[in-house]
Amino acid sequence: MAEAGLTVMLVAGEPSGDVLGARLMAALKLRTMGRVRFIGVGGPLMAGQGLASLFPFSELAVVGIAEVLPRLFNLLRRMRQTAALAKRERPDVVVTIDVPGFSFEVAMLLRGAGIPLVHYVAPTVWAWRPGRAKRIARYYDHLLALLPFEPPYFERVGLGASFVGHPVVESGAGRGQGAIFRLRHGIAETTPLLTVLPGSRRGEIARLAEPFGGALAMLKERFPGLTAAVPTVPAVAEQARAVAASWPVPSIVIEDEREKYDAFAASRAALAASGTVALELALARLPAVVAYRINWLTHLIVRAVVKVKYANLVNLILDRPVVPELLQADCVPERLAEAVAALMIEGEERAAQLEVGERMAELLRPGDQPPSLSAADTVLKIAQRSKG
């Protein structure tokens, strides 16, 4: 499906979008045999694929009113600049990637400009604020969804949507080398190893440090020699090291993504903050318990507006509670230790998660090809239509 002389504009505003954008660019170059030009906004990975960003994409990575207000004037200016670039260059298609606050405003500015608009990463209308689906249907021509159950939420309001697959499928989560991890860190083959993921945000780590530590103390009594592998990200690595040092078991803090997957392969089970990492753990066939704590006021608000049965994406996709979820009042050392212990030994709980892990790669993509290629194929079809 090669197209000659295509111009594709992409807009990403955070690291996860930079990953998606870079993979999409690589797939588009593959499909067009390199006959594609890129413009727009992106990060270092997208720059590596040939994008000269209109401005530093880090300017868009603001969260919460306290951060947005001081930068509001600049954000509005960047929205106008981004829309102006599209109107001036007339790309064959514009693909906005996540960052809905910025992306949707740019799309609104481009309404009626005659340029096909695609949004990559569906807003979680299935969980809260379902009215957002109608809003983006007014501005966009198509939506690229990461999860299999998302397209109907947008199709019913008139927006074409395609399930292209989740980027975690291309992450390498299921290709870790456990033996090499144990050798690298001097961990005997018989030593019980537990992957512990207390979160990637400071607040998450602070709230989960104590219950996770308490659970490890109990698990240490049942599994002598227990060691923890603690994957983290550079932004919170110092905090993660301090927390891990306070836990009652030897802990190895890991910042490298590939080594994280090696730790998954070397571990018997995992205890993790609820989030996308649950999909990585499932792909790695590592049985897990997910947990989360938020402050009581936020919890009350979330309970009032969020309309889903499960907090964990694996359970949402399967529509059944395979992965234990211990949230709020249930996120206590005793409950955590009990749930993890059941996964450290052979039994029904462990077997159920291992079975799901074997199927997860199939469930997270629509066919045999990588999600980035599925996304590229859809983008090219839309661009092709615009060229007549």
Beta strands, then each sheet from edge to edge (+ up, - down):
strand 1: 6-12
strand 2: 36-41
strand 3: 93-97
strand 4: 117-120
strand 5: 142-145
strand 6: 160-163
strand 7: 193-197
strand 8: 227-231
strand 9: 251-254
strand 10: 269-273
strand 11: 288-292
strand 12: 325-327
sheet 1: 2+ 1+ 3+ 4+ 5+ 6+
sheet 2: 9+ 8+ 7+ 10+ 11+ 12+
end
